[in-house]
């Protein structure tokens, strides 16, 4: 049976539908068109409803995802503590606040949300206006970074890197700004410290360059005098008066050179932490008197009134390094005498036993100092004025060294009072330590006649690879009555010691082939028991300890001072029987015609 419809047109224009199973069905054209229209409308409504449901579902899903993303972002931003992250509306009113903002800026969320961002501004630098300008810059460029100094809740100012980003909606309307604040205080401090260190290094380099230039002048001047006068003495006949004048000038300039070198070495030892202090019982009254006596000549040459006094509250039995104290006072008083042209210089010492402080004050009527000069006065290699060096001489080390010595002794040195045109007062304070059981120095009498007699017949061997040093030391001792033999090296020293009986040996340390340490060790191992003293330019504690380990009885610092050398040998000679001072050294005398090296 045919179930399908067949269609036939009739003369009226209507349609005749024929279904085999149902028969024919007559429908007019208008009805048919209405039916088709309704069917299409139903289909359209169905599809529209379906699409709306799908759109609504997608919108709900997107909204949920957006909410979850916002929540995740909020949690992430809120948990960040390294940075302050918050948002403001277009008017600058704070709308969000994270934990980092709380940590860095110090405000709780409930305290800050709803308030103007200007609350974070540093009032001293009008940063409220800068906040508005920063937001305007971010609005123009969508993102803006700048360094600012905001204020925390407790009023503290800090350095920060601020990043602002403008937030826009789909309609291109400004919704506000997101702001990230990074605390860069530590970084800025490090940068400033680095910059300061660089500036200080550059200043130190310039100061040392100036120092070297000054030193060239300071060293060449006395050297020129010494060499020039030496040439005059050697190349021409001089009268006794000229001889005395030349030799005094040579000695004076030699002492000046030695002082320059000693100042440099002392300040180097202080800065390297290798300064050695000797605490002995010191008579402060006697020390002040010595300083006055030695510097009175300099004061008299300038017609200055120089007084020194020790007040009655200064006790006896004070323990300290008297040599370093005298060095400090010489520097301070000498400096005052140098720059004071008329008037007075006073040195006064007094003690405060309650606070255990010993105080020295040096006051002058000199030109005084400005604040800038005071700041630079205790800096090594500089003086208050560079022209000072050219006018008065000096290395610019004296006061810097004095302060460092005072610090090393547990005290301090500073300018307590000064004013341009009205003089300067230096104050030195040191710990007051009283010890009646402290070690005392033996009194020293500088009597050249006694020295000459006391060294009479003393047999001395001098070992040094420098002919000039041999000549100088041998002449010093020969004129004091000693019987001197010289030797220019370690090998010959061993041979001479085998042939003659010497009462004492003076041994240079740094010699080629065989140094003084090895020579002395060999002599001790082979039975030589008499004193051996080192002649060395090394003044460090480690060198003295090494000398003792190698068998030396002591050491003398170059350049050798005649009075000190003779005093040491005189003290040693008094403890030795004359004339048989040395027992026979049979083992060494009967062998070793040539040096075969130290014993194994």
Phi, psi and omega per residue, in radians:
X1 nan 2.343 -3.117
X2 -1.454 2.003 -3.117
X3 -1.601 -0.118 -3.074
X4 -1.497 2.628 -3.093
X5 -1.437 2.544 2.997
X6 -2.105 2.574 -3.017
X7 -2.064 2.410 -3.132
X8 -2.422 2.438 3.073
X9 -1.661 2.523 3.102
X10 -2.054 2.986 -3.005
X11 -1.141 -0.440 -3.129
X12 -1.328 -0.159 -3.092
X13 1.650 -0.184 3.125
X14 -1.324 2.970 3.141
X15 -1.890 2.458 3.091
X16 -2.025 2.052 3.139
X17 -1.787 2.323 -3.104
X18 -2.141 2.147 3.026
X19 -1.939 2.133 -3.108
X20 -0.998 -0.617 -3.077
X21 -1.394 -0.418 -3.048
X22 -1.968 -0.303 -3.070
X23 1.742 -2.874 -3.095
X24 -1.609 2.598 -3.129
X25 -2.293 2.150 -3.094
X26 -1.744 2.065 3.137
X27 -2.229 2.368 3.120
X28 -1.326 2.818 -3.108
X29 -1.155 -0.677 -3.123
X30 -1.130 -0.693 3.126
X31 -1.157 -0.689 -3.111
X32 -1.132 -0.760 3.138
X33 -1.128 -0.660 3.096
X34 -1.104 -0.687 3.138
X35 -1.108 -0.785 -3.129
X36 -1.108 -0.729 3.131
X37 -1.083 -0.775 3.134
X38 -1.110 -0.713 3.131
X39 -1.094 -0.757 3.137
X40 -1.117 -0.692 3.125
X41 -1.116 -0.708 3.128
X42 -1.115 -0.751 3.137
X43 -1.103 -0.736 3.140
X44 -1.081 -0.792 3.133
X45 -1.102 -0.693 -3.139
X46 -1.084 -0.820 -3.117
X47 -1.158 -0.699 3.134
X48 -1.084 -0.794 3.117
X49 -1.067 -0.729 -3.131
X50 -1.113 -0.789 3.129
X51 -1.117 -0.637 3.118
X52 -1.118 -0.743 3.123
X53 -1.107 -0.715 3.111
X54 -1.130 -0.717 3.128
X55 -1.125 -0.747 3.130
X56 -1.110 -0.698 3.130
X57 -1.123 -0.747 3.125
X58 -1.136 -0.673 3.130
X59 -1.140 -0.732 3.111
X60 -1.086 -0.754 3.136
X61 -1.118 -0.756 3.140
X62 -1.132 -0.714 3.115
X63 -1.093 -0.744 3.125
X64 -1.103 -0.776 3.132
X65 -1.106 -0.721 3.116
X66 -1.103 -0.741 3.115
X67 -1.075 -0.793 3.137
X68 -1.113 -0.684 3.116
X69 -1.133 -0.756 3.117
X70 -1.105 -0.691 3.111
X71 -1.129 -0.766 3.124
X72 -1.095 -0.754 3.134
X73 -1.124 -0.731 3.129
X74 -1.105 -0.739 3.107
X75 -1.118 -0.727 -3.138
X76 -1.127 -0.869 3.137
X77 -1.130 -0.709 -3.121
X78 -1.121 -0.521 -3.113
X79 -1.459 -0.249 -3.136
X80 -1.213 2.155 -3.125
X81 -1.923 -0.213 -3.137
X82 -1.331 -0.446 -3.092
X83 -2.243 2.570 2.979
X84 -1.533 2.041 -3.130
X85 -2.127 2.141 3.115
X86 -2.681 2.964 -3.118
X87 -2.173 2.632 3.067
X88 -2.297 2.695 3.081
X89 -1.456 3.101 -3.095
X90 -1.004 -0.389 3.133
X91 -1.520 -0.082 -3.119
X92 1.568 0.279 3.100
X93 -1.498 2.249 -3.089
X94 -1.250 2.276 -3.101
X95 -2.006 -0.443 3.094
X96 -2.372 2.817 -3.052
X97 -2.733 2.148 -3.109
X98 -1.787 3.085 -3.108
X99 -1.113 -0.626 3.106
X100 -1.089 -0.671 3.093
X101 -1.132 -0.674 3.099
X102 -1.098 -0.760 -3.112
X103 -1.195 -0.772 -3.034
X104 -1.369 -0.756 -3.029
X105 -1.719 -0.281 2.989
X106 1.536 0.067 -3.123
X107 -1.785 2.454 2.946
X108 -1.305 2.736 -3.125
X109 -1.038 -0.719 -3.103
X110 -1.199 -0.372 -3.134
X111 -1.460 -0.456 -2.942
X112 -1.926 -0.583 -3.103
X113 -1.103 2.287 -3.102
X114 1.678 -0.090 3.130
X115 -1.829 2.850 -3.103
X116 -1.301 2.572 3.111
X117 -1.118 -0.300 -3.133
X118 -1.110 -0.297 3.113
X119 -1.114 -0.377 -3.138
X120 -1.568 0.008 -3.035
X121 -1.403 2.611 3.051
X122 -1.479 1.895 -3.045
X123 -1.123 -0.442 -3.086
X124 -1.227 -0.345 -3.106
X125 -2.102 0.347 3.084
X126 0.914 0.783 -3.075
X127 -1.374 -0.182 3.031
X128 -1.086 -0.720 3.083
X129 -1.163 -0.621 3.141
X130 -1.169 -0.577 3.105
X131 -1.050 -0.781 3.130
X132 -1.101 -0.758 3.126
X133 -1.126 -0.662 3.128
X134 -1.109 -0.743 3.119
X135 -1.150 -0.629 3.091
X136 -1.133 -0.680 3.100
X137 -1.146 -0.705 3.113
X138 -1.157 -0.637 3.132
X139 -1.137 -0.637 -3.138
X140 -1.274 -0.810 -3.042
X141 -1.816 0.074 -3.130
X142 1.229 -0.405 3.091
X143 -2.598 2.476 -3.085
X144 -2.646 2.343 3.109
X145 -2.170 2.475 -3.096
X146 -2.781 2.709 3.050
X147 -1.702 2.267 -3.141
X148 -2.344 3.009 3.085
X149 -2.164 1.390 3.138
X150 -1.285 3.054 -3.096
X151 -2.052 2.337 3.107
X152 -1.361 3.044 -3.132
X153 -1.083 -0.538 -3.125
X154 -1.516 0.111 3.084
X155 1.598 -0.058 3.140
X156 -1.338 2.444 3.114
X157 -1.673 2.448 3.101
X158 -2.477 2.842 3.127
X159 -1.555 2.394 -3.072
X160 -2.512 2.612 2.965
X161 -1.791 2.051 -3.030
X162 -1.911 2.221 3.079
X163 -2.012 2.203 3.132
X164 -2.067 2.331 3.080
X165 -2.231 2.269 3.122
X166 -1.359 2.474 3.124
X167 -1.978 2.197 -3.103
X168 -2.112 2.605 3.041
X169 -1.620 -3.073 -3.079
X170 -1.162 -0.392 3.134
X171 -1.568 0.216 3.137
X172 1.087 0.536 3.044
X173 -1.666 2.380 3.126
X174 -1.218 2.136 3.141
X175 -1.712 -0.347 -3.123
X176 2.643 -2.767 -3.104
X177 -2.423 2.475 2.932
X178 -1.717 2.358 -3.045
X179 -2.203 2.290 3.080
X180 -2.087 2.180 -3.123
X181 -2.012 2.147 3.121
X182 -1.953 2.122 3.128
X183 -1.283 1.976 -3.116
X184 -1.997 0.449 -3.111
X185 -1.024 -0.826 -3.126
X186 -1.102 -0.716 3.139
X187 -1.126 -0.756 3.130
X188 -1.130 -0.660 3.102
X189 -1.109 -0.755 3.114
X190 -1.088 -0.718 3.114
X191 -1.113 -0.751 3.138
X192 -1.159 -0.708 3.102
X193 -1.092 -0.733 3.122
X194 -1.113 -0.743 3.123
X195 -1.112 -0.742 3.134
X196 -1.128 -0.742 3.123
X197 -1.085 -0.694 3.113
X198 -1.117 -0.772 3.135
X199 -1.112 -0.715 3.120
X200 -1.142 -0.701 3.118
X201 -1.111 -0.736 3.112
X202 -1.138 -0.703 3.116
X203 -1.137 -0.712 3.112
X204 -1.119 -0.689 3.120
X205 -1.111 -0.755 3.103
X206 -1.127 -0.694 -3.140
X207 -1.121 -0.722 -3.140
X208 -1.213 -0.603 3.073
X209 -1.112 -0.762 3.093
X210 -1.115 -0.669 3.117
X211 -1.082 -0.791 3.138
X212 -1.089 -0.672 3.090
X213 -1.115 -0.740 3.113
X214 -1.152 -0.718 -3.124
X215 -1.099 -0.650 3.103
X216 -1.001 -0.746 3.110
X217 -1.205 -0.808 -3.061
X218 -1.117 -0.651 -3.113
X219 -1.396 -0.742 -3.095
X220 -1.155 -0.563 -3.106
X221 -1.100 -0.979 3.104
X222 -1.175 -0.565 3.094
X223 -1.100 -0.717 3.107
X224 -1.058 -0.708 3.112
X225 -1.126 -0.826 -3.097
X226 -1.074 -0.863 -3.108
X227 -1.177 -0.695 -3.136
X228 -1.121 -0.816 3.130
X229 -1.180 -0.602 3.090
X230 -1.101 -0.725 3.089
X231 -1.079 -0.722 3.132
X232 -1.089 -0.732 -3.130
X233 -1.142 -0.691 -3.057
X234 -1.398 -0.543 -2.969
X235 -1.785 -0.067 -3.119
X236 -2.589 2.811 3.073
X237 -1.377 2.332 -3.131
X238 -2.143 2.595 3.112
X239 -1.350 2.833 3.098
X240 -0.983 -0.659 3.129
X241 -1.155 -0.750 3.107
X242 -1.138 -0.693 3.120
X243 -1.008 -0.823 -3.139
X244 -1.124 -0.736 -3.142
X245 -1.101 -0.758 -3.109
X246 -1.156 -0.803 -3.084
X247 -1.163 -0.646 3.087
X248 -1.120 -0.724 3.130
X249 -1.155 -0.698 3.108
X250 -1.091 -0.773 3.138
X251 -1.132 -0.742 -3.128
X252 -1.080 -0.772 3.140
X253 -1.262 -0.552 3.047
X254 -1.135 -0.716 3.094
X255 -1.140 -0.610 3.090
X256 -1.119 -0.776 3.086
X257 -1.045 -0.752 -3.134
X258 -1.102 -0.681 3.116
X259 -1.125 -0.734 3.114
X260 -1.039 -0.815 -3.121
X261 -1.139 -0.735 -3.137
X262 -1.112 -0.686 3.099
X263 -1.064 -0.775 -3.137
X264 -1.114 -0.783 -3.128
X265 -1.153 -0.703 -3.121
X266 -1.126 -0.803 -3.113
X267 -1.195 -0.532 3.068
X268 -1.169 -0.709 3.123
X269 -1.167 -0.687 3.114
X270 -1.093 -0.830 -3.097
X271 -1.189 -0.478 3.113
X272 -1.526 -0.037 3.140
X273 1.280 0.429 -3.084
X274 -1.960 0.269 3.118
X275 -1.307 2.311 -3.140
X276 -1.860 2.281 3.131
X277 -1.919 2.483 3.129
X278 -2.064 1.891 -3.122
X279 -1.550 1.927 3.113
X280 -2.285 2.872 3.106
X281 -1.188 2.253 -3.011
X282 -2.184 2.294 3.044
X283 -1.544 1.758 -3.062
X284 -1.104 -0.672 -3.136
X285 -1.093 -0.748 3.118
X286 -1.166 -0.672 -3.130
X287 -1.129 -0.782 3.116
X288 -1.101 -0.676 3.113
X289 -1.116 -0.686 3.110
X290 -1.096 -0.772 3.132
X291 -1.057 -0.741 -3.137
X292 -1.128 -0.768 -3.102
X293 -1.101 -0.769 -3.066
X294 -1.265 -0.514 -3.099
X295 -1.735 -0.069 -3.132
X296 -1.120 -0.601 3.138
X297 -1.080 -0.773 3.133
X298 -1.098 -0.682 3.121
X299 -1.171 -0.689 -3.124
X300 -1.150 -0.610 3.124
X301 -1.067 -0.498 -3.134
X302 -1.821 0.129 -3.135
X303 1.009 0.689 3.099
X304 -1.688 2.558 3.086
X305 -1.554 1.829 -3.070
X306 -1.919 2.060 3.114
X307 -2.164 2.606 3.096
X308 -2.458 2.350 3.141
X309 -2.566 2.678 3.140
X310 -2.109 1.986 -3.072
X311 -1.170 2.789 -3.048
X312 -1.166 -0.239 -3.116
X313 -1.454 0.022 3.099
X314 -1.460 2.006 -3.076
X315 -1.374 2.910 3.030
X316 -1.563 2.922 3.104
X317 1.317 0.452 3.105
X318 -1.341 2.333 -3.119
X319 -1.806 2.128 3.082
X320 -2.933 3.129 3.076
X321 -1.502 1.720 -3.059
X322 -1.137 -0.630 -3.119
X323 -1.102 -0.778 -3.133
X324 -1.227 -0.630 3.091
X325 -1.098 -0.765 3.123
X326 -1.116 -0.643 3.109
X327 -1.088 -0.740 3.120
X328 -1.116 -0.824 -3.107
X329 -1.130 -0.662 3.076
X330 -1.051 -0.744 -3.137
X331 -1.129 -0.807 -3.078
X332 -1.184 -0.891 -3.109
X333 -1.155 -0.720 3.110
X334 -1.057 -0.668 3.098
X335 -1.130 -0.746 3.128
X336 -1.107 -0.737 3.127
X337 -1.164 -0.588 -3.117
X338 -1.138 -0.748 -2.992
X339 -1.713 -0.084 3.096
X340 -1.646 2.088 -3.071
X341 -1.606 -0.507 3.101
X342 -2.705 2.693 -3.137
X343 1.942 -2.199 -2.970
X344 -2.507 2.834 2.941
X345 -2.429 2.264 3.139
X346 -2.184 2.507 3.041
X347 -2.134 2.202 -3.108
X348 -2.370 2.384 3.117
X349 -2.097 2.384 3.040
X350 -2.637 2.805 -3.034
X351 -2.206 2.639 3.028
X352 -2.145 1.685 -3.064
X353 -1.212 -0.433 3.127
X354 -1.155 -0.777 -3.129
X355 -1.704 0.037 3.091
X356 1.001 0.900 -3.128
X357 -2.261 2.309 3.024
X358 -1.857 2.195 -3.021
X359 -2.112 2.384 3.027
X360 -2.120 2.349 3.100
X361 -2.152 2.275 3.077
X362 -2.069 2.026 -3.075
X363 -2.090 2.442 3.118
X364 -2.380 2.910 3.101
X365 -1.850 0.552 -3.081
X366 -1.327 -2.825 -3.014
X367 -1.292 -0.218 -3.109
X368 1.306 3.101 -3.046
X369 -2.362 2.615 3.009
X370 -1.494 2.942 3.133
X371 -1.072 -0.696 3.136
X372 -1.135 -0.681 3.116
X373 -1.179 -0.658 3.120
X374 -1.090 -0.710 -3.124
X375 -1.093 -0.585 -3.068
X376 -1.680 -0.084 -2.966
X377 -1.160 -0.623 -3.079
X378 -1.711 0.246 3.106
X379 -1.526 2.263 -3.137
X380 -1.033 2.573 3.052
X381 1.266 0.137 3.122
X382 -2.266 2.770 2.989
X383 -2.143 3.025 -3.099
X384 -1.032 -0.536 3.131
X385 -2.521 2.297 -3.114
X386 -1.028 -0.617 3.137
X387 -1.148 -0.334 3.112
X388 -1.046 -0.700 -3.126
X389 -1.064 -0.769 -3.119
X390 -1.202 -0.561 -3.050
X391 -1.448 -0.755 -3.022
X392 -1.976 -0.222 -3.056
X393 1.432 -3.120 3.131
X394 1.844 2.731 -3.067
X395 -1.695 -0.192 -3.064
X396 1.383 0.278 -3.118
X397 -1.783 -0.372 -2.963
X398 -0.971 -0.936 -3.096
X399 -1.261 -0.647 3.081
X400 -1.071 -0.757 3.103
X401 -1.131 -0.722 -3.121
X402 -1.073 -0.759 3.118
X403 -1.107 -0.730 -3.133
X404 -1.162 -0.652 3.065
X405 -1.124 -0.755 3.112
X406 -1.063 -0.762 3.108
X407 -1.094 -0.719 3.139
X408 -1.126 -0.501 3.119
X409 -1.525 0.079 3.112
X410 1.552 0.201 -3.125
X411 -2.081 -2.695 -3.127
X412 -2.732 2.766 3.095
X413 -2.353 2.264 3.141
X414 -2.669 2.980 3.055
X415 -1.628 1.950 -3.080
X416 -1.511 -0.383 -3.127
X417 -2.770 2.294 3.054
X418 -2.825 2.648 3.108
X419 -2.760 2.285 -3.138
X420 -0.904 2.175 3.126
X421 1.518 -0.058 -3.066
X422 -2.281 0.441 3.010
X423 1.436 3.121 -3.060
X424 -2.482 2.550 3.047
X425 -2.142 2.108 3.038
X426 -1.701 2.425 3.110
X427 -2.141 2.227 3.094
X428 -2.047 2.178 3.079
X429 -2.073 2.443 3.127
X430 -2.398 2.658 3.087
X431 -1.087 2.413 3.136
X432 -1.665 1.843 -3.134
X433 -2.055 2.091 -3.106
X434 -1.916 2.202 -3.131
X435 -2.519 1.821 -3.104
X436 -1.206 -0.318 -3.141
X437 -1.652 0.151 -3.063
X438 -1.132 2.653 3.122
X439 -1.130 2.402 3.116
X440 -1.952 2.549 3.067
X441 -1.344 2.585 3.022
X442 -1.244 2.451 3.108
X443 -1.111 2.482 -3.100
X444 -1.962 2.238 3.070
X445 -2.010 2.055 -3.100
X446 -1.525 1.469 -3.091
X447 -2.092 1.802 -3.064
X448 -1.205 -0.549 3.128
X449 -1.125 -0.765 3.126
X450 -1.090 -0.675 3.139
X451 -1.114 -0.767 -3.104
X452 -1.080 -0.698 -3.141
X453 -1.243 -0.720 -3.043
X454 -1.196 -0.410 3.132
X455 -1.656 0.056 -3.096
X456 -1.034 2.153 3.091
X457 1.479 -0.074 -3.135
X458 -1.258 2.201 -3.107
X459 -1.629 2.055 -3.036
X460 -2.130 2.316 3.009
X461 -1.860 2.154 3.108
X462 -1.899 2.189 -3.102
X463 -2.053 2.026 -3.130
X464 -2.796 2.447 -3.133
X465 -1.473 -0.041 3.115
X466 -1.735 2.011 3.134
X467 -1.029 -0.646 -3.133
X468 -1.150 -0.745 3.100
X469 -1.108 -0.710 3.098
X470 -1.038 -0.770 -3.126
X471 -1.112 -0.811 -3.083
X472 -1.102 -0.899 -3.070
X473 -1.175 -0.697 -3.126
X474 -1.140 -0.679 3.110
X475 -1.155 -0.693 3.106
X476 -0.985 -0.812 -3.062
X477 -1.363 -0.627 3.136
X478 -1.087 -0.722 3.135
X479 -1.210 -0.270 3.090
X480 -1.708 0.134 3.028
X481 1.755 -0.025 -3.095
X482 -1.373 2.687 3.051
X483 -1.688 1.860 -2.919
X484 -1.879 2.362 2.985
X485 -2.115 2.361 -3.128
X486 -1.956 2.700 -3.090
X487 -2.603 2.413 -3.006
X488 -1.749 0.203 3.141
X489 -2.987 2.904 -3.074
X490 -1.177 -0.672 -3.122
X491 -1.114 -0.817 3.122
X492 -1.136 -0.549 3.116
X493 -1.091 -0.722 3.116
X494 -1.133 -0.671 3.126
X495 -1.180 -0.778 3.139
X496 -1.127 -0.688 3.139
X497 -1.138 -0.427 3.108
X498 -1.371 -0.423 -3.045
X499 -1.668 -0.519 -3.077
X500 -2.189 2.761 3.083
X501 -1.721 1.891 -3.137
X502 -1.769 2.475 3.093
X503 -1.340 -0.544 -3.106
X504 -2.725 2.613 3.090
X505 -2.134 2.287 3.011
X506 -1.831 2.054 -2.918
X507 -2.091 2.126 2.973
X508 -1.219 2.589 -3.090
X509 -1.561 -0.784 -3.040
X510 -1.710 1.725 3.111
X511 -2.311 2.623 3.123
X512 -1.204 2.768 3.095
X513 1.201 -1.042 -3.085
X514 -2.411 1.948 -3.075
X515 -1.421 3.012 -3.070
X516 -1.106 -0.559 3.119
X517 -1.087 -0.841 -3.077
X518 -1.204 -0.657 3.101
X519 -1.078 -0.802 -3.121
X520 -1.146 -0.742 3.091
X521 -1.026 -0.727 -3.139
X522 -1.161 -0.752 3.109
X523 -1.051 -0.761 -3.128
X524 -1.154 -0.696 -3.128
X525 -1.159 -0.456 -3.090
X526 -1.745 0.184 2.924
X527 1.873 0.040 3.132
X528 -1.317 2.133 -3.023
X529 -1.973 -0.087 -3.074
X530 -1.403 2.892 -3.041
X531 -1.084 2.447 3.010
X532 -2.249 2.154 3.140
X533 -1.963 2.419 3.112
X534 -1.472 2.390 2.972
X535 -1.854 1.930 -2.998
X536 -2.532 2.675 3.014
X537 -1.596 -0.047 -3.137
X538 -1.525 2.162 -3.107
X539 -1.966 0.161 -3.074
X540 -1.392 2.706 -3.119
X541 -1.062 -0.663 -3.123
X542 -1.092 -0.657 3.133
X543 -1.182 -0.693 3.116
X544 -1.137 -0.698 3.112
X545 -1.118 -0.710 3.122
X546 -1.138 -0.653 3.086
X547 -1.033 -0.796 -3.139
X548 -1.126 -0.706 3.115
X549 -1.123 -0.535 -3.103
X550 -1.449 -0.124 3.078
X551 1.909 0.080 3.090
X552 -1.280 2.621 3.066
X553 -1.553 -0.302 3.130
X554 3.107 -3.076 3.106
X555 -2.587 2.618 -3.139
X556 -2.062 2.340 -3.067
X557 -1.481 2.316 3.018
X558 -1.406 2.563 -0.073
X559 -1.231 2.436 -3.032
X560 -1.290 2.296 3.051
X561 -1.570 2.210 -3.047
X562 -1.019 -0.830 -3.109
X563 -1.065 -0.725 3.133
X564 -1.150 -0.752 -3.137
X565 -1.074 -0.839 -3.120
X566 -1.147 -0.657 3.122
X567 -1.079 -0.779 -3.139
X568 -1.080 -0.806 -3.115
X569 -1.216 -0.604 3.087
X570 -1.104 -0.808 3.120
X571 -1.050 -0.690 3.132
X572 -1.215 -0.718 -3.076
X573 -1.148 -0.553 -3.132
X574 -1.144 -0.408 -3.135
X575 -1.592 0.023 -3.083
X576 -1.940 2.484 3.080
X577 -1.273 2.392 3.089
X578 -1.925 2.547 -0.078
X579 -1.528 -0.212 -3.079
X580 -1.427 1.380 -3.050
X581 -1.506 -0.411 -2.992
X582 -2.135 2.269 3.036
X583 -1.328 2.745 -3.040
X584 -1.162 2.334 -3.138
X585 -1.790 1.331 -2.934
X586 -1.147 -0.814 -3.054
X587 -1.027 -0.741 -3.064
X588 -1.421 -0.562 -3.121
X589 -1.249 -0.577 -3.059
X590 -1.437 -0.012 -3.120
X591 -2.534 -2.975 3.048
X592 1.044 0.987 3.035
X593 -1.153 -0.423 3.012
X594 -2.460 2.683 -3.065
X595 -1.322 2.198 -3.121
X596 -1.951 0.269 3.141
X597 1.711 2.823 -3.123
X598 -1.157 2.640 3.129
X599 -1.128 2.626 -3.131
X600 -1.242 nan nan
